[in-house]
Amino acid sequence: MNASIGRRLVFWLAVPLTVLALCGALVRYWGTVVPRVASVDARLRRQAETLIRGLRIERGRVVVDAPADAIAFAVRGTDGRLIAGDAALPAIALSSAAEAVFSTARVGRRDLRVLTYRAHTEHGTLLVSVADELGTTGPAARFGFMGGLLWDFLQLDLTLALVWIGIRLGLRPIRRLREELELRSASDLRPIPADDVPQELAPLTTTLNRLFAMLRESIQSQRRFIANTAHQLRTPITGMVAQLDLLVAEPAAQPILGRLQTLQQGIRQLAHASNQLLTLARADPAVNVAPRREPVDLAALAGDVVARHVDRALQAGIDLGAELAQARIHGDASLLEDLLDNLVDNALKYTPRGGRVTVSTGRETERPFVAVEDDGPGIPQSERRRVRQRHYRVPNAPGPGSGLGLAIVEEVANRHDAELSIDAGAGGRGTRVTVRFPPN
């Protein structure tokens, strides 16, 4: 997941500010601490050179003529034995290649800067050490430097915190826009109000509003196409079915009755398939983004659908019944009618003569539902997911079909945020298809 704009801004501010803080600390260090230490080191060198020039041998002993302003010193032999000076000064060992070395030492409560020279005299090689208190040039100076550095980084943290707060406040319009779009459903294509939009977001909202307008126009165009197609297909097909029904009843048509009945069956299948395709197109979210929402009485709707299929059920020798309890939802009545039509049509198509088909409505755990149950051959467990796909039929399914019935039911159920389940009927026989709607 990509980082937020606020975090990116803070990061790109934190990196250069941290580098600047470190550079400022280094400048202070080289401008304050280093010059002080260098001045002390220069003084120690001068004192050491003066002491070395004042070394002389009297009666086989080393005598040191220390200047009046001499600081602490010690003269030792290479074996570390003190010859002259302050015994409290620590003995500093020199490597064979070094002629002088600086070091720090703590004597009592004093922090000393110590310079040890290798002096070559008639009496032999001597180690001359001179020392001076570090004072503000030593730990105190380093403490001051570290304290300043700590304060710089504390200021940096406070600055970044204030910047973060400012960014959060400044990005509130973006969050409001995001929340508004998140709360919208896929069917809400209203323009985004541009009155309270910052100047930086104005091009984005303008582009989104233009996109919403194009989608609305596209949806309206596709709706008009579907409506025109439905009219252009249904009207002539219905007319052909009616004319064929009259022609089949004519005595003069008896010699070609078999061919006419075959043609009649084909046209009826064409009418049924075209109606299913148009219903599937109307239920498709890509075409119908904003379905109508109105109060629908599922019991009354199911009663009307059952009444339309009674004659067909009687001709097929099937007991078509209804168990209708009160169930009301908000939805598209025409799409829900198509859903029930396809469920009942499928049940009558696959239920053998002498079978039963029952349409029921009601509520289960506060959820309205509609169900169609039959005692036909049923759908195997392994096929119940695949039969929802378009143009898929169970192998060896009897009779003609386009494999769109349950695909239409699935689409309409999804449009109403409903749950479609396919189970076995009572006693493990047949099929029970149930559509459960959200509680209301």
GUTI-659836 format. One line per field, with one value per residue (C-alpha): x, y, z; residue number from 0. Coordinates in steps of 0.02 Angstrom, whole numbers. Each point is the difference from the previous one (the first is absolute). Example, Ala and Ser with C-alpha at 12.3 -4.5 7.8 and 13.67 -1.06 7.14 Angstrom:
2
u: c(615	69)
v: c(-225	172)
w: c(390	-33)
num: c(0	1)
***
This chain:
440
u: c(0	67	48	-114	39	22	131	94	3	64	132	65	5	80	148	66	-39	98	147	-6	-4	153	92	-40	66	161	21	-21	120	136	-34	4	69	138	78	2	85	123	48	32	105	103	33	54	121	79	16	73	129	47	22	107	112	16	62	184	115	82	110	-79	-176	-135	-50	-152	-6	-189	-65	-94	-167	29	-149	-1	141	95	165	26	123	-45	-28	-137	102	-42	149	-84	-169	-172	-11	-190	14	-23	142	-43	89	59	18	171	-53	-89	93	-152	-176	-152	-115	-127	9	-102	102	-106	-149	92	-6	171	63	173	138	146	161	150	156	174	133	176	-75	-99	-176	-127	-190	-61	-186	-90	-184	-134	-180	-126	-133	-131	101	-20	-149	-97	21	-47	-149	-53	19	-103	-131	-12	-12	-139	-94	17	-77	-137	-41	3	-124	-115	13	-45	-145	-67	25	-95	-144	-1	-1	-142	-102	44	-50	-172	-86	77	-61	-174	-3	60	-130	-139	48	19	-175	-76	-71	44	-165	29	66	-46	127	122	-40	143	-42	112	138	178	81	121	-146	-107	73	-29	-182	-31	69	-102	-159	34	25	-163	-92	69	-51	-176	-17	69	-122	-147	54	13	-169	-79	85	-67	-175	0	72	-131	-137	75	21	-152	-128	39	36	-165	-87	81	-49	-181	-5	74	-128	-139	83	19	-187	-45	-62	96	163	-21	115	146	-54	159	110	-107	9	189	7	-120	110	156	-78	-60	175	65	-124	48	187	-17	-99	133	140	-88	-34	183	52	-116	68	182	83	103	-161	-119	106	-147	-147	-166	-36	-182	-102	-35	-120	84	-156	-109	135	22	-188	-8	144	-79	-167	84	76	-153	-60	173	11	-171	48	161	-91	98	-74	51	-37	46	32	5	37	25	170	36	161	62	55	-36	-167	28	168	-72	-143	128	91	-158	-49	165	-5	-176	40	152	-99	-142	124	94	-140	-77	-188	-82	129	-20	66	-24	33	20	35	25	134	144	92	-68	56	-134	16	-78	26	-52	7	-32	15	86	169	92	171	155	102	150	-103	-88	135	20	-186	7	115	-71	-41	46	-119	15	58	-144	-128	-168	-80	67	72	124	81	-47	-137	106	126	-142	-54	180	15	-166	42	168	-86	-105	145	-90	72	-39	9	-33	-42	-89	-187	-100	60	155	-103	-6	68	-37	63	-11	35	23	-6	83	-100	-110)
v: c(0	171	124	148	174	63	-131	34	186	-27	-121	118	139	-107	-56	172	75	-140	27	187	-31	-114	127	138	-107	-35	185	43	-138	57	182	-14	-161	-34	176	-5	-169	58	154	-108	-120	146	65	-173	-12	167	-51	-168	81	124	-141	-101	149	23	-177	-13	-125	49	-125	-143	56	74	174	89	189	23	171	107	-29	-186	-112	-175	-107	-159	-65	-189	-121	-130	-122	115	60	179	116	167	79	-55	-185	7	17	-172	-80	-11	-133	48	-119	-14	103	141	155	80	-48	91	-84	41	-54	25	47	17	101	85	-45	30	13	-81	16	-121	34	-111	106	-59	65	-39	-97	-106	2	82	12	177	20	165	15	131	-6	-23	108	53	-73	-177	-97	160	53	-173	-1	169	-64	-157	103	117	-149	-76	164	12	-171	39	154	-108	-122	142	78	-164	-26	174	-32	-165	87	135	-130	-95	159	52	-169	-1	50	-152	-113	75	-31	-179	-34	71	-112	-153	25	7	-154	-53	71	175	104	171	138	40	173	116	146	-52	-86	71	69	-148	-124	96	-86	-171	35	75	-157	-114	98	-11	-188	-18	99	-114	-154	67	37	-172	-85	97	-45	-185	4	76	-133	-141	73	20	-173	-76	85	-46	-183	-36	78	-100	-160	13	31	-154	-109	60	-29	-174	-43	50	-91	-161	5	13	-164	42	-6	-181	-72	104	2	-83	130	142	-67	-13	180	52	-80	81	174	-21	-49	153	111	-76	17	181	44	-80	93	165	-35	-46	162	103	-84	23	135	59	50	39	87	78	-123	64	-19	-8	-99	-175	-128	-166	-100	96	-7	-188	-24	89	-104	-163	50	28	-175	-97	-48	-61	-103	-78	-48	-79	-93	91	57	185	74	148	29	188	90	187	61	177	72	151	-44	0	-86	-42	-83	-97	-58	-63	-89	-93	-34	-87	-101	-63	-30	-105	-99	-40	-43	-132	-71	-158	-27	-33	104	151	178	115	187	72	171	58	49	-102	80	171	-24	1	-146	-78	-183	-122	-186	-149	-188	-24	-82	133	78	-97	84	15	95	127	131	-24	11	184	34	65	-129	-148	-147	-158	-144	-106	132	-39	116	156	147	143	-18	179	-26	-13	126	126	-46	24	172	62	-65	90	160	-9	-53	-165	-173	-141	-180	-163	-150	-166	-1	-84	-176	27	-2	134	177	147	170	137	186	85	190	116	38	154)
w: c(0	-49	136	33	-65	179	41	-161	36	178	-63	-133	129	136	-107	-49	171	85	-117	36	188	-11	-109	126	142	-94	-38	184	50	-119	42	191	72	-126	7	191	4	-134	103	153	-105	-69	175	58	-146	47	183	-49	-113	137	126	-120	-31	189	29	55	87	164	92	-96	40	-110	52	-71	-11	-3	-53	125	-89	-22	9	74	-69	31	-65	1	-64	-129	144	70	151	49	-16	29	7	57	44	-18	-187	-78	-97	-184	-103	-174	-145	-78	-151	95	60	83	47	68	127	134	181	157	153	154	-57	-141	-184	-76	-177	0	-131	15	-97	-29	44	-47	126	54	143	-121	-67	114	-6	33	40	17	49	11	59	-139	83	-126	-141	64	68	34	-180	-61	118	-68	-177	35	91	-149	-117	107	0	-189	-23	127	-103	-156	78	54	-173	-85	121	-40	-185	15	89	-133	-139	84	13	-177	-72	81	-164	-84	141	-10	-187	24	136	-108	-145	114	70	-172	-80	-176	-59	71	-145	68	-36	141	73	-51	116	146	-100	16	-156	-10	-4	-122	-157	81	45	-172	-82	113	-33	-187	17	100	-134	-137	99	26	-186	-44	119	-70	-176	42	88	-155	-107	110	1	-190	-24	113	-99	-169	50	105	-116	-159	96	94	-166	-80	149	-14	-188	17	135	-120	-145	99	38	-186	-81	-158	98	56	-136	65	182	61	-84	65	177	-13	-62	137	133	-72	-2	179	51	-94	91	168	-35	-60	156	109	-89	20	183	26	-85	110	157	-50	110	-147	-89	141	132	92	18	58	185	51	127	-67	75	-37	44	-123	-133	22	-9	-168	-70	59	-78	-169	2	60	-175	-48	160	-32	-178	66	140	136	166	10	171	109	185	12	164	14	-62	-56	-68	-97	-175	-185	-23	-184	35	147	-110	-127	141	53	-181	-33	161	-36	-184	47	130	-123	-138	100	109	-74	-21	166	93	114	-7	149	5	176	76	180	123	73	147	-50	-180	-137	-120	-153	-43	-137	40	-114	12	-168	-33	101	-28	59	136	-116	-130	112	-21	-187	-44	50	-147	-162	-134	111	16	102	-111	-66	52	-83	-127	-86	94	-11	171	50	130	157	-69	-8	177	60	-83	69	174	-5	-54	158	116	24	29	-121	62	-93	109	-10	25	138	38	-106	-162	-132	17	112	-59	133	-16	169	4	128	158	-9)
num: c(0	1	2	3	4	5	6	7	8	9	10	11	12	13	14	15	16	17	18	19	20	21	22	23	24	25	26	27	28	29	30	31	32	33	34	35	36	37	38	39	40	41	42	43	44	45	46	47	48	49	50	51	52	53	54	55	56	57	58	59	60	61	62	63	64	65	66	67	68	69	70	71	72	73	74	75	76	77	78	79	80	81	82	83	84	85	86	87	88	89	90	91	92	93	94	95	96	97	98	99	100	101	102	103	104	105	106	107	108	109	110	111	112	113	114	115	116	117	118	119	120	121	122	123	124	125	126	127	128	129	130	131	132	133	134	135	136	137	138	139	140	141	142	143	144	145	146	147	148	149	150	151	152	153	154	155	156	157	158	159	160	161	162	163	164	165	166	167	168	169	170	171	172	173	174	175	176	177	178	179	180	181	182	183	184	185	186	187	188	189	190	191	192	193	194	195	196	197	198	199	200	201	202	203	204	205	206	207	208	209	210	211	212	213	214	215	216	217	218	219	220	221	222	223	224	225	226	227	228	229	230	231	232	233	234	235	236	237	238	239	240	241	242	243	244	245	246	247	248	249	250	251	252	253	254	255	256	257	258	259	260	261	262	263	264	265	266	267	268	269	270	271	272	273	274	275	276	277	278	279	280	281	282	283	284	285	286	287	288	289	290	291	292	293	294	295	296	297	298	299	300	301	302	303	304	305	306	307	308	309	310	311	312	313	314	315	316	317	318	319	320	321	322	323	324	325	326	327	328	329	330	331	332	333	334	335	336	337	338	339	340	341	342	343	344	345	346	347	348	349	350	351	352	353	354	355	356	357	358	359	360	361	362	363	364	365	366	367	368	369	370	371	372	373	374	375	376	377	378	379	380	381	382	383	384	385	386	387	388	389	390	391	392	393	394	395	396	397	398	399	400	401	402	403	404	405	406	407	408	409	410	411	412	413	414	415	416	417	418	419	420	421	422	423	424	425	426	427	428	429	430	431	432	433	434	435	436	437	438	439)
***
